[in-house]
Amino acid sequence: MKFQLFTIAFAALTLFSCGVKQNKSMSANSNQEEITNTKWVLETLEGQKVDAFQNGKEISFTLDTEENRINGFSGCNSFFGIYNLEEGNRIRFSALGATRMACPEGAVNENEFLKIFNLADNYTVNGDRLELNVGRRAPLAVFKKAKTSAEPIVEKYWKLKKLEGKDIEMVKNQEKEIYFMLKTDDNRVTGFAGCNTILGSYKLEEGNRIRFLNMGSTMMACPDVDINEADFLKIFQIADNYTIDGDTLTLNVGRRAPLAVFEAVYFN
C-alpha cells in the first residue's frame, strides 16, 4: 500500500483566490470557454498513453468557473485548488490540496500527475483534446473531453428476467426483486442480488463494451431464494459486452448466448 500525502496550502489558496477575483472582469476568449465546465480525462502523461480508469474512477479534472476552482481525481485521491486563465492561452494553478486516502499502487503515479499542474503555464485545444504545456516543449499531459452520458444503459433500473437461460421470478420470502443500476456519479454499480446488496464500479467503452470492477456484496444470511447469488454475481465478473433492444438489456461474454437478460423498470 502506498500512502499519498499532499499538503493543503491554505494561505496560498487564499492569496491566489483574491488575485483571481480581481481578474474576473477579464474578457474570456473562445478557448477559455471551451476548456471550462468540462470534464477532462487523462489520456497521455509525459508522452506515455495511460489507462485513466483507476480505483473505480477516471483520472480527470474540471475547471469550474464558479470561484475559478479546479477539482479532480488523481487515481486515488481527490484534489482541488484555484486556477487563473489569461490571454494567449496562458494558465496558472495554485498549490493544490488533496485528500489523504491510501490505495494500492496504481498505473499512474499521483505525484507525477499532480506535478503537471505545478509546471503548466499554457494550454492548447485541438478538437476534443486539451494539452497542458510548459513553454513550447512537448505536452506535459494530454486530456480527452469526457463524453456527456447519453448511454441508454446508465441511470436505469434493470430488473433480472433470465439468468443463464432460466426465467427468474420473485418469490414470497424475497425482500425485493433482483436488479442493478449503473450510476453516472463515480461510475458506481448498485443493486440487489436476491438477499444481499451489491456494489462496485464499471467502465463503458466503444462498441458496447463494458467492464465491471471491484464487485462485492453485503453478507446477510437470508432464507433460501429462487436464485444462487454467487451465480448472479459471477455474470459481472465475466461479462464484457452488452446489447440493448428497447427496454431489454442482455449482458454477454463474447458472442455467446446471453449470460443474463434484464428489463428496464420505470417509476412514477
ABEGO torsion letter per residue (X at the ends): XBBBBBBBBAAAAAAAAAAAAAAAABBBBAAAAAABGBBBBBABBGGBBBBABBGGBBBBBBBBABGGBBBBBAGABBBBEBBBBBBGGBBBBBBBBBBABBBBBBABBAAAAAAAAAABABBBBBEABBBBBBEABBBABBBBBBBBBABAABGBBBBBABBGGBBBBBBAABABBBBBBBBABGGBBBEBAGABBBBEBBBBBBGGBBBBBGBBBBABBBBBBABBAAAAAAAAAABABBBBBEABBBBBBEABBBABBBBBBBBX
